[in-house]
Amino acid sequence: MSRNLHPTEGARFLLERTDDQGTRATYRASVYTPKSVFTVPATLAEDGTVELAATGAPGDLDERLRTIAKLLARDATRRRDDGLVVWPARILRWRK
């Protein structure tokens, strides 16, 4: 099912897992604005590091996407210890 993820204001940030390598995962990272979408690959590691190229999104949206990715990566060890899925299949956040 396809949904329109373009917000009427602000931006939506979407991380969709494309590969899980145990201590690392690859995601398709997207920033949705009211009129555009910007997408790049992102690699996250359990040690909290994130490899994420600039999307070309306006303003500080790239930095917001990077922050969301870093939080996901930093929580990986805790999720593993809690018996949860280490790398969620999909993370969607909205910011004004």
N, C-alpha and C positions, 0 to 999 in steps of 0.2 A: 504494500500500500504506500503510495507516494503522498506526502503532505507538503503543503506550502509552508516552508520554514521562515519566509521573509516576514520580519516583524513590522508593525505599523510605525514603531519608533524604537530607537535603541538598536541593539544587535543581538543575534542569537549565535552561540558558540557551540559547535557540534564536533565531538570526537567519536569516530567510528573505527573500532578495532579491525585491522586487516590481517594481522599476524601476531601470534603469541609464542614467544620463544622462552617462556619460563620467567627469567629475571628481566627480560626486555619485551616490549610490545611495540608494534607499529600501528599507527592510527592514521586515518584520513582526517585532517583537522580543517574545519571550515568556519568561516565567519559569514553570517547572513546579515545583510543590512536591508532596509526597506526596498532597495532597488538592485542590489548586486549580491553575488556570492563569491568568496575568495577561498580557495582550497589549496593546501599543501600537505605533503606527508610529514608525519612527526614520529620520532622514535623516543620512547620513554623507558627509563631504566629504574630498577628498584632503589638504586642509590640516590634517586631524586633528580638525576640529570635528564635534560630534554634537548633533543636535536630537532629544531623547528625553524625552517626558513621563513623569511618575511612573506606574508600573503599579499601585500600591496593594498590592504584595507586602509581606509582613511583614519586619521587621528591616532589614538592610542589603542585601537582595537587589536593590533598584533600583540602588544604587550599584555593586554587582558587575556588573550588566548594563551599566551605563554604561561601566565600565572595559573590558569585553570589546569594546564597540562602539568606544571610543576607540582601542584597540589595532588593531582592524581598519582604522579610518580612517587612522591614522598609517602603517600599512604599505602603503597603496595605491600610493604613488609607487614604493616599492622593488619591489613586485610588477610594476608596469608596466615598470620598468627591467630586471627579470629576465625579461621576456617571459611572465609568468604572467597568469592572469585577475585583473584588478584588483579586481573585486567578486565574491567567491565567491557561488554560489547559496545556500549553506546553511552555517552555522557552528553547531555544537552543542558545548556545554561543560557539565561537571558540577562542582559544588563542594559540599563537605560543610559 
